[in-house]
Amino acid sequence: MDIGDMRRDFESEGLDRESLDDNPIRQFEQWFGDAREAGILEPNAMSLATTGHDGMPDLRTVLLKYFDDSGFVFYTNYGSRKAKELAENPRAALLFPWIGLNRQVRIQGTVEKVSKTESLRYFASRPRGSQIGAWVSEQSQVINSRGLLEQKVAEIKRKFGDGDVPLPSFWGGYRVVPERIEFWQGRPSRLHDRFEYVKDSDGWLIQRLQP
């Protein structure tokens, strides 16, 4: 299937250095707020790229659950494929594709586990069904049928009854600590505006990139 003629011009206001915050996290917060106000579906959905010992890149979509100057936090099963790859190579890249605004944000950095306290706080805020799901799924492992999952759900529900569902020891959060953040604004004729923040000893170096 030839889809080479699928294209549209990006009609949007430009991005210049004077309009950018000196702090990329504050700049991200502004753009994230714009995405929410614009009604972008799941504005906190981000592509997470990892690489293990074999050097093969892996990619999936996860949900951002918290961010501040320390980094960007998501949660997962510590036995999942992404977790194993992060154990082998604790570096990752994130992408927020806010296509409806002709924008995207790219982030690269190191990865660390969040504290158990942080994981517990977030886990306690999740819907009960999601809490039970965390106990049920051996994420990324092969399973013969969905019926086995549903059977495990029933077992976990019986186990915990009406009481609180505790945090599994194999589940928690990761923080991507940014070293490089790029803000991309689509422009006509593919002459897009791109600004990159690079972490250095004095804070953040901001530079314009060619499209």
N, C-alpha and C positions, 0 to 999 in steps of 0.2 A: 504494500500500500504506500503510494507516494503522497506524503502530506507536507511536501516542501512549500506549498502555497498557503499553508495555515500561518497567518501572521496578523498582527495589528500594531498600529503605531501607539506609543505610550504618550498620551496627551496629559501632562501633569506639570505642575510648577517645578521649577528647578530647585536644586539644593546647593547652597553655597556655604563657605566656611563661616561667614558671619552669623548664619542662622543656627549653627551647631553649638550644643553645649560642650564645654571643655571636658566634661565627665561623660564617658560613653554610656554609663549606666543610667544617668539622668536623661540622656538623649534617647536611650532605649525605652525608658519609662514614658517619655512623650509620645514616641511612635506607637508603643503598645496601647496607650490611651486613645490615640487616633484610630487604631484598628478596632478597638472595642466600640467606640462611638460610631464608626462606619458600619457596624453590624457584621464584621468579618466573622465567618463561622469558625469557632474554636481558635481564636487568635493566639492562644497559648500552645497550640500544636506546633511541634518543632521536629525537624528531621535530625536524628542523632547518628553520626557516623563514627564508627570505631574500627580498629584494626588489631588483630591478635598477632601471635608469633609468626603465623604463616604469611603475613603481609597482605592477605586478601581483605579489601575494604568491605565493611558491612554497614547497612543502612536501614533505619526503621523510624517510624513516627512515634514520639512519646509526648507527654504533656508537661509543660513547665508548671511547677507548683509554687515556686518562690524565687525571688531574685532580689539582690541588693549588691552593695559594692564588693561583697565577698564572692559572688558568682551566681550561677543559675542552677536551680535544684530540680531534680526529677526523682521519681521513686520506681523501684522494680524489685523483682526476685533476684536475690544474690546468687542463685544457681542458673540464671538465664544465660543465653549465649552472649548478650551484651556485657553482662557482669564478668563472665570468664575472659572476654576480650579485654575489658578494662583492667582486670587483674594482670594480664600479660603486658598490656601497654596502656598505662593510665593517662592517655591523651585522647581528646575527642574534638569533633566539630559539630556545630549546631547550625541549622538554617530555619529561619522564620519566613515563609513565602506568603507575604501579604499581597497577593496578586491584584486584589480588588482596588488597592491603593497604588499599584505600580511600584511596590516597595519590597525589598527583602533585606534581612539582616543576617550576616554570617559571623559566627563566633568560633574561635579556636582557643584551646587552652588545656591545662592539666585537669585531672579529675581526682577527687577524693571523696570518701564516704562522709556523709553527715553524721553527727552524733546520734546515739541511740535516743537521746531525749528529743531531738528534732524529729526523728522517724516516728517515735511514739506519739508526739503531739499531732503530727499529720495523720497517722493511722487512726487515731481516735476520732478525727473529724470526718472520716470516710463513711459513706452509707454502709449499713450492716452487710448488705449483699456483697459489696466490694471487699469488705474485711474477710468474709467467708471465702470469697474467690481467691484471695491471697493465700489462704491456707490450703485450698484445694489444688491449685495448679502448680505442677512442677514445670515451670515455664521453659519452653523450647524442647522438652523431652517428647519422644514419640509416644503416642497413645493409640490404641486400636479403635476406639469408638467414643462418641460424645456421651454415650450412655454411662461409661465409666466415670466421666466427670460428674454427671448428675448423681450417680451413686455416692461419690465422695462428698458432694454437697450435702446430701441427706445425712451422711455420717457425721460431718462437722457440725451441722445444725443440732443433731442429737447430743453431740459431745458438749457443746457450750450452752444448750438450752436457751433460756431467756437472759442469761448473764452476759457480761461484757466479753467481747472477743479480744483476746490478748494479741499483742504484736508478735508475729512469727519471728523466730531468731534468724530466719533465712530471707527476710524482707526488709528493705529500708531504702534510704536515699543516697544519691550522689550529687556532688556539687562540681560543676564545670567552672574552674577558676580561669577567667579570660586573660589571654595574652594578646589577642588580636580580635578586633571587632570592626566589621565593615558595614556601612549603611549605603544601600543602593537605591537610587531613585530613577525609575524609567523615564526616558525623554524621547522625543521624536527622532526618527532616522537612526535609532540605535546609538545615539550619542548620549548615553546615560551619565548621570552624576554618581560618582562613587567616592566615598571618603572612608579612610581606614584609620582606626586608632590602634597604635602599637604600644604596648607596655614597655617602659624603660625605667631607669633608675630615678628619673625625675618626675615620673607620673605617666602621662600619655602623650605620645607624639601623634599628631594628626596630619595626614597627608592626602591629597587628592590623587586618585588613580585614573588612568585612562580607561575608557569603556571597553 
